[in-house]
Amino acid sequence: MAPRIACLAGVDCKESTCLARLAMEAAGAGAGGKMKKGAGGRKAGGPRKKSVTRSVKAGLQFPVGRIGRYLKKGRYAQRIGTGAPVYLAAVLEYLAAEVLELAGNAARDNKKNRIIPRHVLLAIRNDEELGKLLAGVTIAHGGVLPNINPVLLPKKTVEKAAAKEAKSPKKAAGKSPKKA
């Protein structure tokens, strides 16, 4: 027969497996009924809560905590708000995704599977807004945009145009008006 145990729920229990007593002991309460506190105000002996990063809370891939640390370490201001690193991480992630998408399209246009600096340059310079944002930026091994000034192109002369018309008289004369 099991000895009588004073249950913390206020009832004399005969069983040593009283659910109320086991729950209180697991939570850190002793015979006195007081809860013991662990580090950070959590219950002693209780399971530690899985930490959730600020990046996960914001739904971002870029590290919010690291960006916040860099903002503080860089001494850009005396104080940094809690929303500032989240906002900056979101902006940086958006710009990176935009550049990578356009560079991937440029790589696919050149029938390549790997993005190289040339593809990044083509992506940035061909996009109006990114080109304006990164106008003064030099990309190493990017090269230049292919561009020939129209003044330097050979001019079409009247003789060449007349020669083309003389070669195909059937096309010019063979067309009949559409019947209604």
Buried (B, 14 or more C-beta within 10 A) or exposed (E): EEEEBEBBEEEEBEEEEBEEBEEBBEEBBEEEEEEEEEEEEEBEEEEEEEEEEBBEEBEBEBBBEEBBEBBBEEEEEEEBEEEBBBEBBBEBBEEEEBBBEBBBBBBEEEEEEEBBEBBBBBBBBEBEEBBEEBEEEEBEEBEEEEEEEEEEEEEEEEEEEEEEEEEEEEEEEEEEEEEE
